């Protein structure tokens, strides 16, 4: 079973937020919403959305500053959804790091098309500089990065959004030890707590779902005091 894409909607106008929320859920996306910039910046490391829909005119932080903040640590696609129609506003948003810009009012079809385009670009640019790996396989475990699918002994395994991102990261660096700090920052961003309790919980859940015997792992290894390592891809 493929993972649903998560879209974060950062919008303070309730009617617009409800419309986008209903539109996305009808089209099989997982939706999380934030009514202001501070809430969004707090939520992003927890939910790690696939695309962010961002209004510029928020009550607490200007959208341009949010874009700049996110771009310090993440390449999550950002689509600006704003009432600001002036060319200078569009240029400023794109220069700050936005991937696309759509003005209000907009059609549902246009918004969905922009999201699909951003998701395609994200896949194309994923792990730029690494070899373009499409799948990972070790023994009975297979991770298909393009289809967002994980199978063990040819049976599909349901993973949460965060669990998939962890397994994807470890798989693409299979055979190498990734430190706790590196994984935390890659998955949860710079605001992640230095306490790796959340990471340990997710790794325990992954072992329970993927390993025959979690106490004697075949795929996910702990390097005590350092981090985690994935069995090398075959």
C-alpha positions as CSV (number, residue, x, y, z in Angstrom):
1,X,0.0,0.0,0.0
2,X,1.5,3.3,-1.1
3,X,1.9,6.2,1.4
4,X,-0.5,9.1,1.1
5,X,1.3,12.4,0.4
6,X,1.0,14.9,3.2
7,X,0.1,18.5,2.4
8,X,0.4,21.3,4.9
9,X,-1.9,24.3,4.5
10,X,-0.7,27.5,6.2
11,X,-3.8,29.8,5.9
12,X,-5.6,32.1,8.4
13,X,-8.8,32.6,6.4
14,X,-11.1,29.9,7.7
15,X,-13.3,29.6,4.5
16,X,-10.3,29.1,2.2
17,X,-8.7,26.7,4.6
18,X,-11.9,24.6,4.7
19,X,-12.2,24.6,0.9
20,X,-8.5,23.5,0.4
21,X,-8.8,20.9,3.1
22,X,-11.9,19.3,1.6
23,X,-10.4,19.4,-1.9
24,X,-7.2,17.7,-0.9
25,X,-8.9,15.0,1.2
26,X,-11.2,14.2,-1.6
27,X,-8.2,13.7,-3.8
28,X,-6.6,11.3,-1.3
29,X,-4.1,13.6,0.3
30,X,-3.4,13.7,4.0
31,X,-3.9,17.3,5.2
32,X,-2.5,19.2,8.2
33,X,-3.3,22.9,8.8
34,X,-1.7,25.8,10.5
35,X,-3.5,29.2,11.1
36,X,-0.3,31.2,11.4
37,X,3.4,31.2,10.8
38,X,4.7,30.2,14.3
39,X,2.3,27.2,14.4
40,X,3.5,26.1,10.9
41,X,7.2,26.3,11.9
42,X,6.5,24.3,15.0
43,X,4.5,21.6,13.1
44,X,6.8,21.2,10.0
45,X,9.5,19.1,11.8
46,X,6.8,16.9,13.3
47,X,4.8,16.2,10.2
48,X,7.5,16.6,7.5
49,X,5.0,17.4,4.8
50,X,5.6,16.6,1.1
51,X,4.3,20.0,0.0
52,X,3.5,23.3,1.9
53,X,0.7,25.6,0.7
54,X,1.6,29.0,2.2
55,X,-0.4,32.2,2.4
56,X,1.8,35.3,2.6
57,X,-0.5,37.5,4.6
58,X,-0.5,35.7,7.9
59,X,-1.3,37.4,11.3
60,X,2.1,36.9,12.9
61,X,4.9,36.4,10.4
62,X,5.2,37.5,6.8
63,X,5.1,34.5,4.5
64,X,8.4,35.6,2.9
65,X,10.2,35.2,6.2
66,X,8.7,31.7,6.6
67,X,10.0,30.7,3.2
68,X,13.5,32.0,4.1
69,X,13.4,30.2,7.4
70,X,12.4,26.8,5.9
71,X,15.0,27.1,3.1
72,X,17.8,27.3,5.7
73,X,17.3,23.6,6.3
74,X,14.8,22.0,3.9
75,X,13.9,21.7,0.2
76,X,10.2,20.8,0.9
77,X,8.3,22.2,-2.1
78,X,6.5,25.5,-1.1
79,X,3.6,26.7,-3.2
80,X,2.5,30.3,-2.3
81,X,-1.3,30.7,-2.3
82,X,-1.8,34.5,-1.9
83,X,-4.1,37.4,-2.7
84,X,-1.0,39.5,-3.5
85,X,-1.1,39.8,-7.3
86,X,1.7,42.3,-7.9
87,X,4.6,41.1,-9.9
88,X,7.1,42.2,-7.3
89,X,5.4,40.0,-4.7
90,X,5.7,37.0,-6.9
91,X,9.3,37.7,-7.7
92,X,10.1,38.2,-4.0
93,X,8.5,34.9,-3.0
94,X,10.2,32.9,-5.8
95,X,13.6,34.6,-5.0
96,X,13.1,33.7,-1.3
97,X,12.8,30.0,-2.3
98,X,9.2,29.3,-3.1
99,X,8.7,26.7,-5.9
100,X,5.4,28.1,-7.3
101,X,2.9,30.9,-6.9
102,X,-0.8,30.9,-7.3
103,X,-3.1,33.9,-6.7
104,X,-6.5,33.9,-5.1
105,X,-9.1,33.2,-6.3
106,X,-8.1,30.0,-7.9
107,X,-9.7,26.8,-9.2
108,X,-9.4,23.5,-7.4
109,X,-8.2,21.9,-10.6
110,X,-5.3,24.4,-11.0
111,X,-4.3,24.0,-7.4
112,X,-4.2,20.2,-7.7
113,X,-2.2,20.5,-10.9
114,X,0.4,22.7,-9.2
115,X,0.7,20.2,-6.3
116,X,1.2,17.3,-8.7
117,X,3.9,19.3,-10.5
118,X,5.7,20.1,-7.2
119,X,5.6,16.4,-6.2
120,X,7.1,15.4,-9.6
121,X,9.9,17.9,-9.2
122,X,10.5,16.7,-5.6
123,X,11.0,13.2,-6.8
124,X,13.3,14.3,-9.6
125,X,15.5,16.3,-7.2
126,X,15.5,13.9,-4.3
127,X,19.0,13.3,-3.0
128,X,20.6,15.4,-5.8
129,X,24.3,14.5,-5.9
130,X,23.7,10.9,-5.0
131,X,23.3,8.1,-7.5
132,X,19.7,8.0,-8.6
133,X,18.6,5.0,-6.7
134,X,15.0,3.7,-7.3
135,X,14.9,0.8,-5.0
136,X,16.6,-0.8,-2.0
137,X,16.7,-4.5,-1.4
138,X,18.3,-6.7,1.2
139,X,17.2,-10.3,1.6
140,X,13.4,-10.2,1.9
141,X,13.1,-6.4,2.5
142,X,12.4,-4.1,-0.5
143,X,12.0,-0.3,-0.5
144,X,10.6,1.3,-3.6
145,X,11.4,5.0,-3.4
146,X,9.3,5.9,-6.5
147,X,6.2,4.1,-5.3
148,X,6.7,4.9,-1.6
149,X,6.3,1.2,-0.9
150,X,8.0,-1.2,1.6
151,X,7.5,-4.9,1.3
152,X,8.8,-7.8,3.5
153,X,8.6,-11.3,2.1
154,X,6.5,-9.8,-0.8
155,X,3.9,-8.5,1.7
156,X,3.3,-4.7,1.8
157,X,4.1,-3.1,5.1
158,X,2.2,0.0,6.3
159,X,4.5,2.7,7.6
160,X,3.7,6.1,8.9
161,X,4.9,9.2,7.1
162,X,7.9,9.6,9.5
163,X,8.7,5.9,9.5
164,X,8.9,5.9,5.7
165,X,11.2,8.9,5.7
166,X,13.5,7.3,8.2
167,X,13.7,4.0,6.3
168,X,14.2,6.0,3.0
169,X,17.1,8.0,4.5
170,X,18.8,4.9,6.0
171,X,18.3,2.9,2.8
172,X,19.8,5.5,0.5
173,X,22.9,5.5,2.8
174,X,22.8,1.7,3.3
175,X,26.0,0.3,4.9
176,X,26.9,3.6,6.4
177,X,26.3,4.7,10.0
178,X,24.1,7.8,10.3
179,X,24.4,9.6,13.6
180,X,21.4,10.3,15.8
181,X,21.9,14.1,15.3
182,X,22.1,13.7,11.5
183,X,18.9,11.7,11.3
184,X,17.1,14.0,13.6
185,X,18.0,17.1,11.6
186,X,17.2,15.4,8.2
187,X,13.8,14.1,9.3
188,X,12.6,16.6,11.9
189,X,14.6,19.7,10.9
190,X,16.7,22.2,12.9
191,X,14.1,22.6,15.6
192,X,14.2,18.9,16.5
193,X,14.9,18.2,20.2
194,X,18.4,16.9,20.8
195,X,16.7,14.1,22.9
196,X,16.6,11.1,20.5
197,X,13.7,9.5,22.3
198,X,11.3,10.1,19.4
199,X,13.8,8.6,17.0
200,X,14.3,5.5,19.2
201,X,10.5,5.0,19.4
202,X,10.2,5.1,15.6
203,X,13.1,2.8,15.2
204,X,11.5,0.3,17.6
205,X,8.3,0.5,15.6
206,X,10.2,-0.1,12.4
207,X,12.0,-3.1,13.7
208,X,8.7,-4.6,14.9
209,X,7.2,-4.1,11.5
210,X,10.2,-5.3,9.4
211,X,12.3,-7.7,11.4
212,X,11.5,-11.4,12.1
213,X,13.1,-11.0,15.5
214,X,13.5,-7.3,16.5
215,X,16.1,-8.4,19.2
216,X,18.2,-9.9,16.4
217,X,17.9,-7.5,13.5
218,X,18.7,-8.3,9.9
219,X,18.2,-4.9,8.4
220,X,18.3,-2.1,11.0
221,X,21.3,-2.0,13.2
222,X,22.2,0.2,16.2
223,X,25.7,1.5,16.6
224,X,25.6,2.2,20.4
225,X,26.2,5.9,21.3
226,X,26.5,6.8,17.6
227,X,23.5,6.1,15.5
228,X,21.9,3.6,13.1
229,X,23.0,1.6,10.0
230,X,20.9,-0.1,7.4
231,X,22.1,-3.4,6.0
232,X,23.9,-2.8,2.7
233,X,21.7,-3.1,-0.4
234,X,22.2,-6.2,-2.5
